[in-house]
Amino acid sequence: MAVAGAAAISAKTDPLQAKVADMVRSGQRAAHKAKVDDALRYYYWASLLLQTPEAPDSMTFNHQGTMVELNSWLPQQISALMDSVKVAVTEVNDDEATLFFTYCGKPATGLDFALWDGTEWGLLNHAKDGTAAIRVSPGVDARELKLELEYRYRNEMKIDSLLALQLAPVEDVNYDEATKRLSKEADLRRAVDKNARRLQQQLAEEAADISIEPLTDTKRYDRSIHAIIDSLSGRKSKASQHLASLFTPEGYEMMQRLLRYGQARLLGNQEYEFYDLGGGRVVCRSLRMTFSFPNNKKTFTEDVTFTFNADGLIECLAFGLGAEAKRDVFSLGGSVWKEKSKMAIVTFLENYKTAFALKRLDYVRSIFDDNAIIVVGHVVKPAQTMSNDMGVYMTRAQVEKTTLTKSQYLERLDRVFNSNEYINIRFANNDVVRMGKGGEYYTIQIRQDYYSSSYGDTGYLMLMVDLNNPDEPVIKVRTWQPERNPALVNGNLQADDPDYGLFSPGNFR
């Protein structure tokens, strides 16, 4: 409903309203894709921004053609999101239990939670595509287990230093709906297991890469994957004792980097498939693993994919995209786009993301064109809270756009890799557009959250990439900007358009 005297949100108004608008839209997109973590994070941060001194008394937002008052609408959305999350215990092995989360009856694409074991709250765990594993302390009564969905994300505010500063004095709001109770009682388990396993099967069917069928003759590759599972599980086998022989030299180096990335642990029973990439190459999707770090309070869950060359050796490892992100790509272009082209896009995004996590400077060097246009946005003057006779207001941050050569960008990246314990990149959303000319030439727009042990940021990444040879992708343009820029001309777009204020191919013709 419209509120008299309320400030209607528009990216052409003050910076705080623009930031709230961007977060609300990002939250809506995340909720639509069952990304519970992103939806809660954006909605909650937006709701706290409305409690800051510079916020107007009320702000409205156009939600599906109806103006809603955000001070009441956002808490309602947060509560509804949490209410729609269900959790079931689907497997128990010794001191480890596998949990399965659903949102609105479908697997939750992404979700963070902390476990209460009867004495204290544990570290943050991440559920990916509905699944997470937890450790249960000996002697703990399972009926007392409960968890809390993460929605405050105070530690992650560092990705936006101004946001952290703005919200530091604002008190947190508690939501009872965030607490979920678990149970291993037989009757309840039978009921929830039946539904959870049905949803897991549905997820597996939907994630089967649309019309690309998995390989049926997989003995050659199964032996290698079994040996890797045995090695990671600490079990002995003849193959796992000669692990290096399963890889190319580059592939084995990536495996070592993976094991050094963090304390790695396999999650429960593993289900994976093999897919033909053409040219004798095959990809295994995927082994689910968690990674934790001594100086970080959160674990990361990743689906690790393994690519075999024509000789049956593993030449590449990557952190796989989530099922929802893969569905996004494989639904593009209908039957007009080749399925192999869609697989090439997914593989490229996975390798790009993984290159930063495993600090593969050599790979980053190989995928950038020597004459690539690389634009880096750098905040030279943060937004500030000011006041005058008209009241409190907020200035817009001044962002300096710097164009780097390939060598300059790689030098910067090398310093970043050497100074951080870990790097983790999360794609909050990714939109792919096929260019009109150039064959397999695409523009990929990504909302990217970047985490490292010493730094974090959030912003918009655009990649223009040539995939005519999927084995050798070439990035022609790479831009990053911390926020939307209304002064950036990219067509006659309205403020509520997803591409408003973002770099686009039209800026580089």
N, C-alpha and C positions, 0 to 999 in steps of 0.2 A: 504494500500500500504506500501511497505517496505521503510524505510528512511535510506539513507546512513549515516553511523556513529552512528545510534541509538543503544541504549542499549536494547537488547531483554530481556523481563521479564522472569525470572526463579526464583523459590524458592531457587535455589542454588547460586544465585548472592547475592548482598548486601541486608541487612535487609529492606531498604526503598523500593527497587524494589519488594521484597517478599511481603511486606505489601500492596503495590499498586496492585500486582497481585491477592492477596487474596481478596481485596475489589472489584476488577473488576469482578472476578468470582462470588463472593457473590451477586453483583449487577445484573449480568446476570441471576442467578438462581431466584432472587427475582422478576425481571421483568417478567420472564417466568410464575411465579405464581401470577401475578397481585399484588404483594406486592409493591405498589408504594412507600410507605414510606421507606422501606429498600433499594429499588433500587436507589432512589434519594440520600439517605444518603450515601451509599457506593460509588456511582459514584462521588458525589460532593466532599466527603472527599478525594478520590483518585485524583481528578483533582486539589485540593488545594495542596496535597502533591507534585505534580509535579511542583509547583511554589516555593517550599522551596529551599534554597541555595544549599543543598546537592544533589538535584535531577540533573541528567544529562540533557543536552540540549534537548534531545528527547528520548522517550522510546517507544518501540513497543510491541504489544501484538498479539498473535495468536487468531484471532476471526474467528471461523468457517473455518479454513484453510487459512485465509488471514492475513498477517501481517498488522496491522493498527497502526498509529501513535497516541498515546493516547492524546497528547496535543490538538489535533483537534477532535479525535473520541469521547472522553468523553463529551465535551460540546454539541456535536451533539446528543448524546444519552440522555442527560439530557433534552434538548429542545424537543426532540421527545417524551420522556416520558410525559412531561407536556402537550404537544399538544394533546396527546392521551387521556387525562383525560377530561371527560365531567361531568357536574353537573346539576341536575334538582331539583326544589322544588316540592316535591310530596305531601306535606300535610302542612296545616297551621291551628293551633289551638291557638287562642288568641295570646299570645306573644311567641309561640314556633312554629318553622317550621322544618320539616323533609327534609333533603337533601339526594339525592341519587347520588353516584359517580360511573362512569364507566371508565374502562381503556380498550382501544381497543375493545369497544363494550360489555365488560363483567363487572360484578360488581368488583370494586376495592377491593381486599382482605384487604388491610390496607392503610391508607392515613391520613396524618396530615395537618391541615390548621388553619389559623387564619382569623377571620371575621372582616371586616371593616364596622362599622355601620354608617358611615358618619362623625364621630368625632374622632375615634381612633381605633387602632387594638386591638382586644380582646385576650383572652388567647388561647393557642393552643387547638384545638378540634381534636378528633380522629374519623375517620370513619372506621367501621369494617364491612367487607363483604358488602361494598357499602353504608351503612346507617350511618347517623349522625343527631343529633338534635341540633338546635341553638336557642338561645334566641334573640328575636328582640325587641329592645328598643321602648317604646311608642313614637309615633310621627315621627319615622324614615320612610322616603320614601323608600318603598321596591325596587323601581327602582334604588336606589343608592347603594344597597347592593353589595358588592364584597368581594372576599376572596382571600387569597394567599396561595398556596400550600407551606408547609414547606419543605425545602430541605437543609438548612444550618446546622441545628441541633447543634448549638454551645453549647447549654446547655447539650446536651447528650455526648459531647466529653469527659466529665469527666469519662466515663466508660473506657477510655484509656488515662491515665494521660500523657503518652509520646506524643500521638497524639495531645492532647490539647496544650501541650507545643510547639510542632512543628508548629502547625497551628495558634497559637496566633498572630504572627506578619503578617500573610498572610491576605491580604484584601479580603473581600467577593466579589463574582461575582454576579451581579444581572441578573435575567432572567425574561424578560417581560412575557414569557409564563406561569409563575407561577400565574399570576393574572387571576382570573375567575370572571365573572360577573353573578349575579343572576337576576331574574326577576319574578314577580308574574302577569305580564300582561296576561290576559285570553287566548289569542290566542297562545302565546308562551307556557304557562303552559299546555294547552291541547296537544300540540305537544310533549313536552318533557315527560309529564306524561305517555302518551301512551307507549312510548319506555321504560321509566324507570320501569313502572309497569310490562311490559313484561319481562324485565330482572330480576326484583325481583321474579317473578313467576318461571323463569328459575333457579335462584339461589336456591329457595326453593325446586324445584324438584331435582336439582343436590345434594343438601345437605341432601337429605332424607335417608342418610346412605345406599346408594346403594340398596341392596335387602332386607334390614331389614324394614319390614313394620311397620308403627306406629299402636298403639292400637286403636281400634274403641270404645270399652266400657270404657270411661274415666271419668264417672260422679264422681266416688269416689275421683279421683285425682284433677279433675277440681275445686271442691269446695275449696280445700286447696290452689291451685294456685290463684284462684279468691280472696280469703281472703288475700293472701300475696300482690297481686296487689293493693287491696283496702287499705291495711295498709300502703304500701309504697307511695301511692298516697294521703294519708291523708283522704281518704273517710271512712265513718263509715259503719261497718257491724257487724252482730252478731258474725261471725266467726273471723273477724280481732280483735275483742275485747278479744278473747281467743286464740291468736296466738300460745302461747306456747303449747297448746293441739294438735297442728298439727304436732309437732316434737317429736323425741326422745330427751332425755336430751342432748346428744352429738350434735344432729342436731340443737337444739335450741341455744346451745352455739355457734355453727358455724354461725347461723343467726345473733346473737348479734355481733360476730366478724366482720361479713360482714358489718353491719351497722356502726361499729366503724372504719372500714377500711378507709373510706373517706366520704365526703358528697355525699350520694347516691341519684340518680334520675333515674326514669324509662324513657325510650325513646319512645315517641309516642305510637302508637297502638302496642300491643304485639301479636305476632304469635308464637305458640309453639306446639310441638307434644309430645306424650308419647310413650316410647319404652320399650319392655319387655327385662329385663336383665337376666331372668331365676331365678328360686328359689323363685318366688313370688315378686321379686324386679322389680321396674319400674323407669325409668328416664324420667324427663321432660326436654326437650330441646326447648327453653331456654328463660329466661327473659333478655332482653337487658337493661343494666344499664350503667350510667356513674358515675365516681368517681373523685372527686376533693379534693385537699388538701390545707390548708391555706398557706403553705410554698413552694408550688410547682406551676409552671406556666403552667402545662399541665394537661389536664383531660385524664383519661383512660376509654376506652369503653370496657365492658366485657359482654359476654353472660353467664348468671348465670344458671347453671343446678341444678336440685333438684332430689335427688334419694330417692325413697320411699322403705321402707322395706315391708316384707310380711304382716304386720299389717296395711299398708296404712299410716304409719307415715314417715315424712321426716327425714332421718338419715344422709344425707350428702349434702353439697352444693359444687359447684366447678365452676371455671371460664372455660368456654368451649373453645375448640380449634376453630380456624376460619374454615370456610367452606373449604378452599383450603387445610388446614392441614388435615382435616378429609378425604377429597377425596384422599389425598396422602396415608393415612393409608388404606382406604377401597379399594384402587386399588391394594394393595400389594398381590402377590401370586395368583392372579386370583381366580379361583374357588377352588384351592387347599387349601387355607387357609379358615378356618371356619369363617363365618361372626361374630359369637359370640367371636371368638379370636380377631378379628379386633376391635370389640366394647370394649373388655377388654383393648387393647392397648390404645385406645382413652381415656377411663375412667381413666386409670393409669396416662397418661400424664396430664390430666386435674387436677386430685387430687394432683399430684406432684407439679404442678405449683401453685395451690391454697394454698397448705400447707405453702408456703413461704409468700404469700400475707397475709394470715390470721394468720401467726405465729403459726402454729399448730405443736409444737414440739412433741406432743404425737403421731401424725400421722407419722411424719418423723421417730420417734423411732420405730414405729410398722412395717415399710416397709423395714428397713435395717436388713439384716442378722446379727446375733451376731458376725460372723466372716467375715463380709464384708471387701473387700479390698477398701479402700478409699484413693485416691491419689489427693492431692491438689497441684496445681501449684502456686508458689509464686515468684514474681519478686524480686530478691535480689540485682540486679544491673541493673538499666534501661539502655536501649540503649542510646548511647551518640553520638553527632556530633563531629567529630575529623577532623584534617587537617594535611597534610604533604606535601612534595614536589610534590606529585602526584595530590594534590587537596583536596577537601572536601569529606569526607566519613562518614559512620555511623556504629557504632559497634552494634553487636547483643545483645539484652538484655540477661542477665543471669537469668535463671529461675530455682529455686530450687524445686524439686519434694519431697513433704513430704507425707509419708504414715501414716495415722491416724487410730487409733482404732475407733470403733463405739462410745464409750463413749467420746473420745477426740473430735470427730467431733460434737457430740451433745452439748458438753460444749461450743465449739466455736459458734455453731449456736444459742444457748440460749443467749449468749452475744450480738450477732447481732440482734436478735429479740427484746431484751430489749432496744437497743440503737437507734432504727430507728422509725420514725413516720410512714413510709410506706415502703413496698417492692413490686416491680413489676418485674416480669420476662417475657421476650419476647423471643419466639423461632423463630429465623430468618429462620431456616429450620430444618427439622427432618427426618432422614433416618432410617428405621427399617429393620433389617435383622433377619431372623429366624435361630437359631442355628441348627446345624445338629443333635444334640442329646439333650435329656432332655425334649422332648415333647414341651409344650408351653413355650419355653425359647428363649428370644429375646435380641438382642443388639440394642440400640437406640443411634444414633449419632445426636447431637443437636448443632447448633450454637446458643449460648445463650447470650442475653443481660440482664444484671442485674442492676436494678435501685433501689436505696433506698434514703432516705432523707440525708444520710451522706456519701454514697459511691456508686460507680458504677464500673462495669467492663464488659468486653466482652471476650468471649473465646469459647472453644469447650468442651462440656459436653458429656461423654459417660456413659451410664447406661446398665449394663447387668442384666436383671430382669427375675425372674421365675414367670410366670403367669399361672402355672398349676391349681392353685386355684385363679381365678380372684378376689375373694372377699378378698384375703389375698396375695397381691403381695409381692415378696421378692427381694430386690436389693442385688445382690451378689458382683458386682463391680461398683464403681462410680469414674470416673476420671474427672478432669478438667484441662485444660491447656489454657493459655492466647493467645498462638499463635501456629502455626504449627512448629514442630521441625524436620528439615531435618535429624537429627541424630537418630530419632526414627524409628527403623526398624519395618515395618508392611507389609512386602511383597515387591515384586519388582514393586513398583508403580512409575509412572512418576509424575513430579512436577505439572502437570495440573489435576491429579486425585483428586476427591473430598476428598478422605481419606488420601492423602499424608501427612505425618508428624503428623498423629493423632493416639492416642491410639486405639488399636483394640483388639478383643478377643485373637488374637495370642500372645499378650504381656503378657497374664495371664494364659497360659497353664502350 
